[in-house]
């Protein structure tokens, strides 16, 4: 039975990617885009069945595949860091507007995001039964006292793809954007590792004014991943 993958032109990211290519590469943009499409289609043939559009994380999986296809197609092979702002805005730009009405320093909004995490986790646990190569989501109870929402992935399709295709250096473009997204809704993501540089991708989310947030600083590890590290001296 053939896998029903999301085709590249079904993604909402095609237009901004083409615009970015035109701005950066001028008349070469169309040629680079065609190479990107060819690479994406080639990768599809080697992709496990994730359930296509039925997967709750379809845009994360196939959007990631688009970035993995784009980077090798760039003729100048720029440092991955030069794509950071573009990819972050590509995936997390909507959080800027969300932050105008949503504030994780409010108890109610923290409870809402915990419910969102929990609903997503429940869907992941249903998906993994039929699509074992997808996200494996582990829930943790909401910390009512300290207003902390937590969950983690012990398996991430993007990380597994990056490892298989020697693209781990590109993976931080996707992973690091989570910090920006949470920041836009007035929160702090405390993440000690991802499936690309650790045994799990942990999401610990608090309001940016929560005292727990002040106990950590965000640093870049040797592989380009943003990670949270406990401060030696906490004010």
N, C-alpha and C positions, 0 to 999 in steps of 0.2 A: 504494500500500500504506500502510495507516494505521500510525502510530507507536504502539508499545506503551509509553506513558508510565506512570510510577508515579503512581497516584491518591493524593490527599491522605490518605485514610483508610487507606492502606496504609503510611503512614509511622509510625515509632514515637514521633514527637514530638507527635502531636495532643493526648494527655492532658496533658503538662506545659504545652503552650501554652494549653490551655483553663483549667488551674489558675491560670496566671499572669494570664490575662485576668480571671478571677473575682476574684483577689486585688486587682488594680489597678483594675478598672472596675466591680466589683460587678454590679448587675442589667443593665448594658449589655453584659456579656461575651458572651452568646449572640448578640446582634445583630452584634457585632464579629467573632465567629468565623464567622458566616454570610457576612459581607462578605469575610473572608479566603478562605473556600472558593470563593466566586464569583470572586475575583480570581485565585486559583490556577488554577481551571479555564479562565479566560480566557487566562492566560499559556500554558497547555498548548497552546492552538491555534496559538501562534506559536513553539513550541519545535521545534528540529531533532530528528532521530532520534538519541538517544544509546544506544539499545539497551535502554532501560527497566531492568528488574531484572537483566538480563544484564550491565550495565555494572558494573565493579568499584567505581566511585565513585558508584553510584546514590544512596546516602543523602546524599552530599555535594552532588550536583547538585540533587536534588529537595528535600532539606532546606533548601538555600539558596533554592530557589524558594519554599518555605513562608515563610521570613523576608522575602523580597522581597514576598510577598503580604500578610504581616501588617502590615508597617510602614505602607504607605499606607492601611490600613484603620483605624488607630488614630485616634480622633476628635480627640485633643488634639495629635497630631503632636509628640510629645516629642522632645527632642534624642536623636539616635541613641545617644549615650553612655549614656543611661538604660537601654538594652536590653543593654548590654555583658555584665554579669554573667549575666543570664538566658540569653542566646544561648551564651555560653561554656560554661556548665554543661549546656545542652541538648545540645551536640555533644561536649563533652570531659569530662563528669562521670565517665565510666567510667575515665578515666585516674587518678583519685584512688585507686581501689582497685588499679589496675594497679601504681601506684607502691609499693605495699606489698610487692611481690615482684620488681619489675623496677627495676634501677638502672644507668643509663647510665655510671656511673663504673666499672663492672666491664667488663673487656675482652670477656668472653663475651657480655654483654648488648648491647654495641655491635655485635658481629658479628651478633647475632640481628636487631637493628633494620636493619642494612645488608641482610641477607637479605630481610627484610620489604619494604624499599624496592625491592630488585631484583626481587622477585617481582611486586610491584605494577606496576613499570615494564614488565616483560615483558607483563603482561596489558594495560596501556595501549597498548602498541605493536601488539598484536593487535586491540584494539578499534578503534583509529584507522583501520585498513584498511577496516572496515565502517561506522564512524560517524565521519566526518572532522571533525565539529564538537565532538568530545570532547576529553579531555585529551591533549596532546602531551607526553610524558615523555622527558626526556633523562637518561640514567644517567651517573654518574661513578664511577670505581674507588674502592674502599674504601681509605682512607689508613691502612694498618696501623701505620705508625710513630707517627702522631699520634692514632690512634683517632678518625677523622672519617668520618662517613657523609654522602654528598652526592647530590643529584639536583635536577632542576628541571623546572618546567612552562613551556613556551613558548606554550601555549594552555590557557586555563581557561574552561570553560563558564560558570561563575558570573560571571567578569569580563566575558566577551563579552555576557552577558545584561544585566549592570548598565550597560554602556556603551550598549547599544541602547535600554534603557528608562529612561535618565536616573536610574539608581539607584546610581551610584558611591559616593554618600555612605553607602549602607547596606552596601556590600560589606565594609568593614573589620570588621563584626561577625563575618563568617565567617573572614576571613583572620587576624585578630588572635587568634582562639581557639587557633590552632596553638601560639603561644608558651606559653599556659597548659598545654596538653596535654603538651608536651615537658618543661615544668618539673615536672609531677607525677611523671614517671618519672626525676627527678633528672638532667635534661639541660638543655642550653641550645640554643635555636634561633638560629642566626646567619642572618638574612635581610635582605638589602639592598634588596629590592623584591619586589613581586608583579606579576601580570599587570594589576592595576588601577592601579598607579603606576609601572610599569617595563616592560621588554620581556620579563621572565620572573619567575616565582615561584621563588626559590631556597631549597632546604632544605639547610642545612649544620648537622649535629647533632653535638654533643659532650657528654660528661659535664659536669655543672655545676662539677666540680672540675678540669676540664682547663684548663691554662694558657691555651689559646686563648680560652676563654670570657671570661677576665679582660681580654682585649684589646678587648672590645666593650661598648658600652652600648646599651640599648634606648630609643629616643626615638619620639615620635609626630610624623609629618610633617604638613604643612599640610592633607592630605586625610584625616587621621584614621587612617592606617595605622601600625602599629608597625613600626619598621625598626631594624636593627642598624647602629651607626656605630662606626667605629674610634676608640678613645680617643686623645686627643692625648698624654696622659702615662699610660703603662701602669706600674703598680707592679711 
